[in-house]
Amino acid sequence: MRSPILYGVSYSPWSLRARWALDHHHIVYETRNYTPIFSAPLVRARTGRWRGRLSMPLLHASDAVCADSWEILLWAEAHGAGPKLLPAPQAEAVAAWHAVAEDICAAGRALAAKRTLADRAARVEALPPFVPRALRSASAPIATLGAHFLAHKYGFSVDDTDGHRSTQVARVATIRAAIDKHGGAGLLGEPCWADVAVALSLEFVSPHATLVRHGPATRAAWTTTEAADPEVLAWRDRVIATRPPRHRASEA
């Protein structure tokens, strides 16, 4: 039987979550890098998802097509080995923290899009890898198109910077309170998916030093200084240090 295929965007917190879930449960899988706009026809053809919004990550397994990191987590919990990231007694609380992570990511995506549109260097860094180096500067309008495409696809406004920033600040304050309550041992006292989802969402507050190779302009576009609580980011770094080894069958 062929290994599951994970379609995703290498630098996306949502895709990073999916990889963590699969790796934690020792699942061997293949990866396919998804480039917005360009990759959609092929992914739809291979997965049979001809209608509706196509969002990454997406796992194509023999028995299912999982359309987001939460569905991928549930599939991995059912098919993989190792301790549960979603223990039944804490399922409701974990889901609530997953929602907090979603809020941070959604606000961060909008802020990053706004900052990228305002910075030519960030637009050049955001171009797909297949754009030749000699053409990247002249191709910056492609990244502008991509940012507007994402805003339309996910229904966010790149102009509501105060609202998005306030969302991030408020959610990080909630994280800080939980960390302080449990003495830094995790959002719910014991390591679980809540920690993974929230820690990776903080890429949209202040990118981790080594998790993803961002260019300097992209790192600036992804940073919300007002929400960058040092204690929360230090906790985030401790969580990422526990990232499980990869179990990918191949890269493509």
Secondary structure as GFF3:
##gff-version 3
##sequence-region A 1 252
A	DSSP	beta_strand	5	8	.	.	.	ID=ss1
A	DSSP	alpha_helix	13	24	.	.	.	ID=ss2
A	DSSP	beta_strand	29	33	.	.	.	ID=ss3
A	DSSP	alpha_helix	40	47	.	.	.	ID=ss4
A	DSSP	beta_strand	58	60	.	.	.	ID=ss5
A	DSSP	beta_strand	65	66	.	.	.	ID=ss6
A	DSSP	alpha_helix	69	79	.	.	.	ID=ss7
A	DSSP	three_ten_helix	88	90	.	.	.	ID=ss8
A	DSSP	alpha_helix	91	117	.	.	.	ID=ss9
A	DSSP	alpha_helix	120	125	.	.	.	ID=ss10
A	DSSP	alpha_helix	133	136	.	.	.	ID=ss11
A	DSSP	alpha_helix	140	154	.	.	.	ID=ss12
A	DSSP	alpha_helix	161	181	.	.	.	ID=ss13
A	DSSP	alpha_helix	193	201	.	.	.	ID=ss14
A	DSSP	three_ten_helix	202	204	.	.	.	ID=ss15
A	DSSP	alpha_helix	216	221	.	.	.	ID=ss16
A	DSSP	three_ten_helix	225	227	.	.	.	ID=ss17
A	DSSP	alpha_helix	230	240	.	.	.	ID=ss18
A	DSSP	beta_strand	248	251	.	.	.	ID=ss19
###
